[in-house]
Amino acid sequence: MSYSQRLLEREQATGRPVRVGVVGAGQMGSGLVAQINRVPGLAMSAVADIDVSRAERALAGAGCETVTSTDDATDAAAAIEAGESVALSDGMLLTRLPIDVIVEVSGVPDVAAEIAYAGLLAGKHTLLMTVEADITVGLLLAGMGNKPGGPIYAVCRGDEPPECLKLVEYAHDIGLEVVVAGKGKNNPMRPTDTPTDVADEARAKGMNPKMLCSFTDGSKTQLEMCALSNATGYPVDVPGMHGVACSVDELATKLVPTTAGGIIERNGPVVEYVTGNVAPGVFVIAKSVNDVVTHELDYLKLGKGPYYALYRPYHLASIEANLSIGEAIIDGRSTFHPIGWTSEVTAVAKSDLTAGTKLEGIGGHHVHGFTIAASDAAAKSAVPIGLIAGCTLVRDVAAGDTVSYADIELDESRPIVAMRRLQDAMVANGTLGRG
């Protein structure tokens, strides 16, 4: 039975729909708000954005008829209880309101981490579309949630990592061995790109230059595949991944072990990305280890075994995110979360950086993301890229070098920094799982 039908049955049984609050009303957030408001059994109860007018426009665009703008918790709660929608400027207020699910879509790691932490403490199901926070403190958040009967922490459906995980699960369910799991990248790979370099292209596409830069410098792909790595326990095959040019038809011949004529060096499954016409899809390369099954899969035209490509040619971002609400509310489970800390996205200097520089974060002028084994990152004392924004260099860092904790002055008062310190300590003493 579909989630929409089961959510509607829940509403009929309880007398009210699931109340959802969204943090962030940009392009992605607005699309999510509109989609949630169309799903039977869900109510778009609150939207928070630092620019409250954007929250108001998102609710209006979703067809919400009665909207109250207020940051007074009592007034907001009363409006929600009356079946109305509220627009807020303070996302943290959602943790104090009578809503069931918080979906965080700000794209800012600090904001997402703090909202998620507070939301879980308040007993709210808390779902992220900000994968930047998940690859920084997601293991801690998953440890706070996902207990029987308690609040769920998850990264939402619709982005490449969760959709790829669904293919991994499918491969396992039909008895195949996963060799590679990954995504297609449809932007060029230029690690030294800066927002200035892509400003004209961003303007033409109606995008924020930093957002576009996070795609073209490769950081976003590194983040997404790191999240997949930590959710599956699959490492990267080589630091930064291969990132080869590959068509859909070549997936099952290129992304196989070197012993079978491919490029994969490790024994056992890995995460990887490719460029070419695979984007915007996700894939799994799986192996059949039974001759009878291999013959049957060949006959059914899945490919020429024993290696096969399971391919989904799209991901629908905010349009699919509400599926994670259904999983949390109806099934009491998380769509996607770290099961260990297998990989880390480090910050690599795009150019020679001098002491005293205040570093920009993901998609900025100073660093790009580069995924390596979490154990190697710890040995190098590498700063996770999710913490880098706003840090000041205390010594020079050469182009191509990884930024370490010794290179920066880190603001320990930031909640995300405190959360990461706690996560690191708990991983070190075995309280949280290792990848």
C-alpha positions, 0 to 999 in steps of 0.5 A: 500500500502506498504511503499516501494511502497509509498516511490518509488512513492515519489521518482518519484514525487520529483525526488530524494529518501529520504536521510538517515544518520546513526550514529553508524556503529557497528553490529546493525548499519551495518545491518541497513545501508545494509537494508536501502540501499535495500529499494526502495525510500531510499538512504543511504547517510551518515554514521558516526562513531568515527572510520571512517573505520567502517563507510566505511565498513558499506557503502561498505557492503551495496553495496554503490559504490561511498563513500567519506570520509570527515568531511568537511561539504561542501564536504560532502554536495556536494557528497550527492547532487551528489547521492554519500555516505559519511563516517564521524567521526562526527555524529553531522555533519549530522545535517548540511547536506542535508539529510532527516532522521537521525537514531541514533544507537550508543548505547551511551545515551549521544551521542544519546540524543545530536544527537537527540536534534540537529537533531530535532532543524535542522528540521530532522526526528530523529529516535533512536535505542538507547532506553537508551536515550529515557528512560532518555530524550525521553519525552523532545525529543517527545515534540520537535518533532511530531508536524504537518508538523514538524520533527518526533522523534521516537524509531525505529521499530524492537526492543521489545517495538515498536513491543509490542506497535503494538500489544497493538494497535491491541488489542484496534482496535479489541475491547479487553481490554489490561491487560499486555504488555511485552516481553520474556527475553532469558538471565539469570537474574543475577543482580550482574553480571559484565563484568568480570563475563561474559567475557568468554561468551562474547568472545565466542559469539563475543560480547562486555562484557558490552553489554552482561552484560547489558542483563544478569544483567537485565538492558536491559529488565528493560530499554525496559519495561520502554520505553514501560511503558512511551509510553503506560502509563501502570505502572509496576505491582511491582518494577522491575516487576515479571519476572516469568518463563512462556511458550507461552502456559501459558501466558494467565493463568499466566499473568492475575489478581490474582482474575483470578488465575494469578500474576497481582495485579493491576487493569488496564494494566501493563508492564511485562517480562517473562523468558522462550520460549516466547523470542525473542517474544513480547506479549499482554494479552487481555480480552474480556468483551463480551460473544458473542465475547468471544465465537467467539474467543474461536471458532476461537481457539485464546484460552480459554477466557476471557483472550487471548495471542496475541503473536509475536514470533520475533523482527527483530531489524535493519531489521525492523527499516526502517519501522519507516522511512516510517512512518515518511516520508509518514505518518508524524507520530512517531512509538513510543515515550513517552506520559508521564513519568510513569516509571523510571529506577533507578541505584542499586548498584551491590556491596558495593561501596565506595566514590570516585568511578567513576561509569561505566554506563549500563552493567558496574561493579557498577550498574544495572537497576531497574524500578519503578514508576517515582513518587517513583523515584522522591521521592527518588531523584533517579538518572536515570541510563542513567545519571550514567556513569562517575559520581563520588560517594561522599559517600558510597552506600551499595549493593542493595541500589539505587543511589541518586543525593545526592550520586554523583557528576554530571557533569552538563555540559553534554548535556544529564544532561541539557536535563534531568534537563529541562525535569524534570522542564517541567514535574513538571510544567505541560508543558510536560505530566505526565504518 
